Amino acid sequence: MADTAMDTTPETAPAPAAAPEPPKELSSEEALRVVLRDAVHADGIVRGLREVAKAISRGETIFAVVANDCDEKSMTKLIEALCAERKVPLITVDNKKQLGEWAGLCKIDKDGNPRKIVKCSCIAVKELPRSSALDKLKSGFKA
């Protein structure tokens, strides 16, 4: 009767699936890209000088992003002054074309590559979902 009980001999079981890698540490630039992508999907982003200035003045902004290579330096100074007055964190990026891509001002082709990227000098984030990338950015604000 012991022979009819469950056989405990190991059979050729499939190899256990590799455990998923723990998420790698995001750089501050990658974290900003992820946060802006999430904000675009949540419809919590405003683009352009006029909309950004109004959002900062109303106190609706979580943080603002400005491109360093902006054509009009007075635009950059205006956003910096508004952020300083309202105590809104300000992030600067090097390229306004890259900022436009991150802000969703481009077409994505079938291969997943951005096409027809529109340049953007400033954006403001009004609302976005919680994420580890946002925590990374907020830790950078306080540092």
N, C-alpha and C positions, 0 to 999 in steps of 0.2 A: 503494500500500500504506500510505502514511502516513495516507491518509484513513480506513482501516479500523481504525487504532489507536485507543486511548482518546481520546475527545474531551476536551480540557482546558477547554472553554468552561464557565463557571459557569452552572448552571441555577438556577432559583429554588428555592433550598434553604430549608427552614423556618428561621425566626429561632431562634438559640440560646436555650435556656431561660434565664430570669434566674437568676443564681447565687443560692443561698440566702443570706439575710442572715446575717452573723456574729451569734452570740448576743449580745444586748444585756447590758450590765452590770446585774447584779441588785442591788437595794437589800438592806440587811440584813434587812428585814422579808420581802421576797419570797424571799430565800434561806432564811430560817427556815421559811416556808410550804412550800417545795419539799422541804426536808430532812425536815420532819415528815410530809409526804405519802409520801415514799419510806420512812420508818421505819414508817408504818402499813401500807404494802404489804408490807414485809419482816417484819412482826409483831415489831418490835423496840422497841415503845413501851409504857410502863406509865402508867396514869392513876389519879389519886386519891392522897390523902395517905398512906394506909397502904402501898400498893404502891410509891409513890415513895420513901418513907422506908426501906423494906426494901431496895430496889434500891441506893440510895445507901449504906446501911450495909454492904451486902455488897461494894461496890466494883464493881458491874456497870454503872455508869452512865457514858455518854460525856459527856452534859450534861443539865441540868434546866431546865425552863421554869416560871415562876410568874407568875400574873396579879396585877396591882397592885390590882385592885378586889375582892380576896378578902374574904368576909364576916368571917372570923376572922383577925385579924392575927397571932395566935399560930401559926397554920398556916404563914404566910409566914416567920415568924421561925424556926420549926423547920427548914424546908427550907433556909433561908439558912445556919443554923448547921451542919447536916449537910454541906452543900456546902463550906462553909469548912473543916470538919474533914477531909474527904476530898479536898479540893482539886479539886472537880468544878466546871466552869464553870456559872454560873447566868445565865440570860437572863430578863429580865422583859418582859412584854407588858402592854398597857393594859387589855384587856377579856377577861374569862373566857369570854364567849360566843364571841368570835373564837377563843380558844385551844381551846375545845371543838370548833369547826368544823374547825380545822386538825388536831386529834387524831383526827378521824374519828367524832366523837360526833354524827352527824347523818344524816338521810336525804337522798338526792339525787333530785330529781324528774326527770321525763323530759326537761325542758329543761336539765338540768344545774345547777339552782339548789339550794342547800342548804335543807332544810326540817326542822322539829322539832329545832333545834340544842339540845343539852344543854350547860350550862355546865360548865367544868372549871377548877379553881383551880391545879392543878399537874400536870405530866407529866415523865417522865424517858425519855430515849432510851438504850436498851441496845445496839442494833446497827442498822446501816444500810449500804446499799451506798455505794460511793465516788461522788462527784459534784462538779461544779464549785461547786454551791451549798454543799456541805459545806466545801470549801476556803475559800469566802468567809466562812462562819461561823467557821471556825477562825482565820482571819486577824483576825477581829474579837475573838476571845477573847484573843489575845496583845497587841492594841493597848490 
